[in-house]
């Protein structure tokens, strides 16, 4: 099944004076369910615009975007909000956790917008899964960067979405914490979740198995990534770090 | 997102910025406290004034006829009165006007010197007919009142008010004692029950009652009256009674248009209404002041909420990314301002009631708890939170998550 399918996707912004600025010109590619894909591109390449559309935060100017078979390119803001809530888990470079709030409350956030009851037990379970069982009731400010990003990861999983979007998830982390986070993402991918990763960092990108290169709003290359052997050897150790 | 969740999110946000929340809360509380205090003190004053007035006139459901035209002001007394209302007029009203249940006549004079042995006092003297005390609602706590027999026999008896008793008989039983008014001896047969304070807080208990016949023939030697009080069978038919009495008295007094009446017919209720009208003008001005204060509270809420929205753009972006709809964000911010305003309202009510209690205690007013006003004030507060929170909440809902998250 195709998780993501974009066809002739284009996005044009209007500058202040009315001049159109094309960010995405004509993009066509598919991402199958269960893939682990990294999107690369220089700043200004249109990479962020693409991520915003895939994340249903934005709509394309033309072309279609199908998410799990449904054409969501013309959906309303409200429909896309529900879609983000149910189908997509976001992981950001700057974590984007709510300050002065506990880890547990942050993980619960997506559940608040489902319309149903909040399953606090599940939130605790997810914190346990990312190795923060004992930190659940700590405030965000009391956690290290690596721990914060793992809280963000648990939050992304709260509504059990099939698609995870990670935008430079290791950008603000030291290498050990970054690897732990990537290890978790890899594991989530192995469970069947589709992961789309945006990164500049080659080591981070190397966890993915396919790379899309965006240049000037066009797809410049689409290639599989080989599994570097030395990294494959290090992964089991890291799995233990996160408590699995 | 259900209401309870909205409320929970709002409460968390409120607790996350305690200082800002406190400022907003106080902004509303001050105005509401002012409103509640003004309304409570105003109502207490109104009730007390009404009560004082009622104590003075005794009962509202009567027709008062006093001598002199509409120009004559103040309470008629033999020293100031025009001699235009007579015993014969009273009897004509009693016999000629339908709907009259009882009628009382009076001859009053103020600042009369009284003597008992070596003690002296000054009080008002009221010559009254037998039904006067009953109509007014006065009672004798000791002894008896003025009876029909007293009037028939022109008896030299008096019923004294509590103030007179205190002045002349501080430590003896006044019943059966003889006091002198203008050298005429009177026997004390009763003591009136205290009436309390009248308008302006003055005592209504410095008086003496005697038969109106006695006052007329033995004391003042005048046969005109200072007042006739008519109790109607049906008090609601005051206007008809007034018109009938007017026609009767004009005829008896030989008044032809355009000459005006030489008597005045009034109803205590009308007087009360005019007193209340003055009070309500004052209290509506003060209420306006309170309303402006409350409005300022609304402006405080709006300003601080706008600041909150600007500060929390990233939070809004995160919530939107995680699935909050624009409506969810709008409701969250509205709930925040409404909850804070509501809490401010409750605090304001408590403070207002406390202020009113202190003022009431200082001014000897009855304590007043206006439940409806208090509930209304909390409701108004919530409304202010919603109305003044609408613009900030709308701004929050329209935050572009892409921009908010990019920063």
Interface residues (C-beta under 8 A of the other chain):
Chain A: X48 X52 X55 X57 X58 X77 X78 X81 X82 X84 X85 X86 X90 X92 X96 X97 X98 X99 X100 X101 X105 X109 X110 X112 X113 X114 X115 X118 X155 X159
Chain B: X1 X2 X5 X9 X12 X16 X314 X315 X317 X318 X319 X320 X321 X322 X323 X324 X325 X326 X327 X328 X401 X402 X405 X406
